[in-house]
Amino acid sequence: MRNESTRGKKRLGMLLGAMLLVTTTAAGCSGNNGNNDAQQAQNSGTTQNANTALPEGDMSTWPDAEFSVMLPYPDTQVAAEDAPIVKQVYDKTKVHVKLEVPPSNVDEKLNIMLASGEYPDAIVITNPAMAQKFIDAGHVIPLDDLLNKYGGQIKENLNDVWNQLKSPDGKIYRIPSGYIMPGAERMLETGLSFQFLTNVLEEKGWYKPQTFDDTTALLKEVKEKHPNYIPMSLALGAEGFFQNMIKTLAGAEGVRVLGDYVWTTDDKLIYKYKDPGIRNALQWVNRLYQQGLIDKESAVQNMDGLKAKMASEKVFSSIGHWFDNMYEANSIFTQDKKPFRFKYFVLKADPSIAKTTYNEYGANYDSGVYVTKKMKDPARFMQFVNYLNTQEGNLLQKGVINYDGEDKEGYDYYVVDEDGKKYLRSTTFQVNGWQNDELFATKRGYNTFGNFTFSTDMNDHPSFTYLLSRKELDFSMWYDDEQKRANAGFGESGTDWIEEGRSNGWDSSAISGLNFKPESDEFIAATKVNQFAYNTVVKLLLSASDAEFDKGYDDFLKKADDMGIGKAESAMNKLYEERKANWK
């Protein structure tokens, strides 16, 4: 269903600190004794020597191995091999993972790999349609035998939803990435949001905008009384920002959007730009532009330009994912001891919206690690990944933990007793690190192996030995003194950020992962329409009048139908109906 690449979320320490633990462990790997496996090598089509006995016992005694893995997140900062968390994973497993990241468009990089036949040992793919291209071209191998023999913990974690990993041909090609274990308590963070500088809001008596109309009035006031600020700045020159803005606007309208489609209340899928709520929200943005409230450079501005303006105190507000937009600015403000911060809010388009939909979450496991036919030792790789999905392996790759109950320097977490149970709590060292160093996560090696294991969007599960400390649910523990002062001004003594996320969340499992066969008429039409839509909608946001916007929008929808989006929409609904029948 997703025809654009979806980015993995960047998270603060409180999400990375959601230690997601399972109790079943074994020496080395769960369910794996490392037997001689000639048949596996033959079935997987790999070049592994069928006569080579696989290692057994403690993984720390095994020979060194290195695997190259491409991530789908452009410009991701990669930790060094001697980062504390990376090093402790290597010490236990003797595996080096060489992470590769594309410089820009992920699908473009993947298409180059398809054409050239040059690719790494494994690829994390979030776009199901792109994954299907690799399957059809024979560039990735089926994993059924490997998972049966060396993926015991992964299979146990997924349990009764295991069959959702299967492709249309009945085979499994991906190791699920960031999956949800059935029965887990979800931890949802509201990332998509509207961001504002607190100094102006403080001047207005800690004013909290709640609707689009509130925001319009606020931006007008900023333009009149604070000419040193651009009321709102956007980075529409970056397609990633544009897509996040669309999802944010949809969230404010209470529209359930996933990829190219909106899931309507009458259980249909419609092309997202046909939805009246999304159209209304886009027209609101255009009206801000008409009134001179949006940065004139927004149409061509990239993320670096936006973040530079926010950090240099030139911008009052923006739209999108708060971490992407405002985190670097707040880090600089903290270092410089500025008496203000950017703060995010989750608005309703208007008071009539019953429930906002900022947090889409699902358990259809459409994102995954695909093992390419270039992989020379797929069994060792599966053993390594399976280990990361055990309790011990998951703990190891999430942080450096002090089990003695002391809040020590150099550790990320420590074990505490709360109400007779064992909990994990973030150390002062970690909290200070996140507050004072924007590269702290990279230097520590946080989430280096996160794509190989289950999601940080969950906390409690019946099998967990350690739970996240209840005190970690108070978002304020991550705030510096200025942020705490601002929160107190807004009447917030501490925010239960999980409840905030849940109240704005919706489950997309039923529609997640639906996609067309690559090179099908529907796939080609949707790809062309998506690029046309991006270029056209950005221009529509610069319309000089409501009449110009309305005419341009109507012409855009007609052109999209002429290009085949209506047929794609019908085909997508057919896929959805077939899935519902199959899942029953």
Disulfide bonds with the S-S distance in Angstrom:
none
